[in-house]
Amino acid sequence: MNNEKETEVETQNEKLTVFDAVLAALYLVIIAIGVVMCITHGLGGTVYHLLALTVCIWGVLAAKILKYRKDIKGHVGELIFIAVMCVVSVLTLVGTLV
């Protein structure tokens, strides 16, 4: 009986929120920039591309923190992954500028 209750809880879908819409928009911008960079610049993206990607990745981190602020411990792996992406994007931007 208890096992059925646990399975039922795991299969419930979360309701879509404003944060999900913001995340979807940021992901679409990241994908669009990636496609533009691949088609027009190859590996040599401009500083503006890298700046836009950095801002979007930081926006994703902020939206995820706001979305999961009540259950950060349950989503710590996802947040760490995005935080690492934020650090790498800043290092890439700084490395390009220097």
C-alpha positions as YAML, in Angstrom:
chain: A
units: angstrom
residues:
- id: 1
  name: MET
  ca: [0.00, 0.00, 0.00]
- id: 2
  name: ASN
  ca: [2.74, 2.43, 0.94]
- id: 3
  name: ASN
  ca: [4.70, 1.59, -2.25]
- id: 4
  name: GLU
  ca: [1.67, 2.51, -4.41]
- id: 5
  name: LYS
  ca: [1.43, 5.87, -2.65]
- id: 6
  name: GLU
  ca: [5.11, 6.64, -3.32]
- id: 7
  name: THR
  ca: [4.73, 5.74, -7.00]
- id: 8
  name: GLU
  ca: [1.68, 7.99, -7.28]
- id: 9
  name: VAL
  ca: [3.58, 10.94, -5.82]
- id: 10
  name: GLU
  ca: [6.51, 10.43, -8.22]
- id: 11
  name: THR
  ca: [4.32, 10.52, -11.32]
- id: 12
  name: GLN
  ca: [2.55, 13.79, -10.57]
- id: 13
  name: ASN
  ca: [3.46, 16.58, -12.96]
- id: 14
  name: GLU
  ca: [4.40, 20.01, -11.73]
- id: 15
  name: LYS
  ca: [2.22, 22.91, -12.77]
- id: 16
  name: LEU
  ca: [3.71, 25.30, -15.28]
- id: 17
  name: THR
  ca: [4.70, 28.63, -13.80]
- id: 18
  name: VAL
  ca: [6.00, 31.98, -15.00]
- id: 19
  name: PHE
  ca: [9.49, 30.70, -14.26]
- id: 20
  name: ASP
  ca: [8.96, 27.90, -16.78]
- id: 21
  name: ALA
  ca: [8.03, 30.46, -19.44]
- id: 22
  name: VAL
  ca: [11.13, 32.53, -18.62]
- id: 23
  name: LEU
  ca: [13.30, 29.41, -18.76]
- id: 24
  name: ALA
  ca: [11.79, 28.41, -22.11]
- id: 25
  name: ALA
  ca: [12.50, 31.88, -23.53]
- id: 26
  name: LEU
  ca: [16.09, 31.82, -22.25]
- id: 27
  name: TYR
  ca: [16.67, 28.33, -23.66]
- id: 28
  name: LEU
  ca: [15.28, 29.44, -27.04]
- id: 29
  name: VAL
  ca: [17.64, 32.43, -27.08]
- id: 30
  name: ILE
  ca: [20.59, 30.18, -26.22]
- id: 31
  name: ILE
  ca: [19.64, 27.77, -29.01]
- id: 32
  name: ALA
  ca: [19.14, 30.59, -31.51]
- id: 33
  name: ILE
  ca: [22.53, 32.11, -30.69]
- id: 34
  name: GLY
  ca: [24.14, 28.68, -31.04]
- id: 35
  name: VAL
  ca: [22.56, 28.16, -34.46]
- id: 36
  name: VAL
  ca: [23.60, 31.64, -35.65]
- id: 37
  name: MET
  ca: [27.15, 31.08, -34.41]
- id: 38
  name: CYS
  ca: [27.38, 27.71, -36.17]
- id: 39
  name: ILE
  ca: [26.01, 29.03, -39.46]
- id: 40
  name: THR
  ca: [27.81, 32.36, -39.69]
- id: 41
  name: HIS
  ca: [30.89, 32.29, -37.46]
- id: 42
  name: GLY
  ca: [31.80, 28.69, -36.78]
- id: 43
  name: LEU
  ca: [33.87, 28.45, -33.61]
- id: 44
  name: GLY
  ca: [34.81, 32.13, -33.71]
- id: 45
  name: GLY
  ca: [31.77, 33.68, -32.07]
- id: 46
  name: THR
  ca: [31.84, 37.40, -31.45]
- id: 47
  name: VAL
  ca: [31.99, 39.03, -28.05]
- id: 48
  name: TYR
  ca: [28.32, 39.96, -28.40]
- id: 49
  name: HIS
  ca: [27.37, 36.31, -28.89]
- id: 50
  name: LEU
  ca: [29.36, 35.28, -25.84]
- id: 51
  name: LEU
  ca: [27.95, 38.14, -23.78]
- id: 52
  name: ALA
  ca: [24.39, 37.21, -24.71]
- id: 53
  name: LEU
  ca: [25.05, 33.56, -23.87]
- id: 54
  name: THR
  ca: [26.56, 34.50, -20.51]
- id: 55
  name: VAL
  ca: [23.59, 36.69, -19.63]
- id: 56
  name: CYS
  ca: [21.13, 33.96, -20.65]
- id: 57
  name: ILE
  ca: [22.94, 31.28, -18.64]
- id: 58
  name: TRP
  ca: [22.98, 33.52, -15.56]
- id: 59
  name: GLY
  ca: [19.28, 34.17, -16.18]
- id: 60
  name: VAL
  ca: [18.64, 30.43, -16.23]
- id: 61
  name: LEU
  ca: [20.42, 30.08, -12.89]
- id: 62
  name: ALA
  ca: [18.41, 32.93, -11.37]
- id: 63
  name: ALA
  ca: [15.11, 31.53, -12.68]
- id: 64
  name: LYS
  ca: [15.93, 28.04, -11.39]
- id: 65
  name: ILE
  ca: [16.85, 29.39, -7.95]
- id: 66
  name: LEU
  ca: [13.62, 31.38, -7.79]
- id: 67
  name: LYS
  ca: [11.59, 28.41, -9.03]
- id: 68
  name: TYR
  ca: [13.10, 25.92, -6.58]
- id: 69
  name: ARG
  ca: [13.65, 28.28, -3.64]
- id: 70
  name: LYS
  ca: [11.44, 26.13, -1.39]
- id: 71
  name: ASP
  ca: [13.20, 22.86, -2.31]
- id: 72
  name: ILE
  ca: [16.77, 23.78, -3.23]
- id: 73
  name: LYS
  ca: [18.16, 20.63, -1.60]
- id: 74
  name: GLY
  ca: [16.05, 18.48, -3.93]
- id: 75
  name: HIS
  ca: [17.47, 20.19, -7.02]
- id: 76
  name: VAL
  ca: [21.05, 20.86, -5.88]
- id: 77
  name: GLY
  ca: [22.60, 18.77, -8.67]
- id: 78
  name: GLU
  ca: [20.81, 20.73, -11.36]
- id: 79
  name: LEU
  ca: [21.73, 24.04, -9.73]
- id: 80
  name: ILE
  ca: [25.39, 23.04, -9.40]
- id: 81
  name: PHE
  ca: [25.49, 22.09, -13.09]
- id: 82
  name: ILE
  ca: [24.07, 25.46, -14.11]
- id: 83
  name: ALA
  ca: [26.41, 27.28, -11.72]
- id: 84
  name: VAL
  ca: [29.39, 25.54, -13.33]
- id: 85
  name: MET
  ca: [28.07, 26.61, -16.74]
- id: 86
  name: CYS
  ca: [27.87, 30.19, -15.42]
- id: 87
  name: VAL
  ca: [31.49, 30.13, -14.27]
- id: 88
  name: VAL
  ca: [32.68, 28.64, -17.56]
- id: 89
  name: SER
  ca: [30.73, 31.20, -19.59]
- id: 90
  name: VAL
  ca: [32.32, 34.05, -17.62]
- id: 91
  name: LEU
  ca: [35.78, 32.53, -18.04]
- id: 92
  name: THR
  ca: [35.18, 32.17, -21.78]
- id: 93
  name: LEU
  ca: [34.05, 35.78, -22.04]
- id: 94
  name: VAL
  ca: [37.02, 37.06, -20.03]
- id: 95
  name: GLY
  ca: [39.41, 34.87, -22.01]
- id: 96
  name: THR
  ca: [38.05, 36.27, -25.26]
- id: 97
  name: LEU
  ca: [38.39, 39.85, -24.06]
- id: 98
  name: VAL
  ca: [41.93, 39.39, -22.78]
...
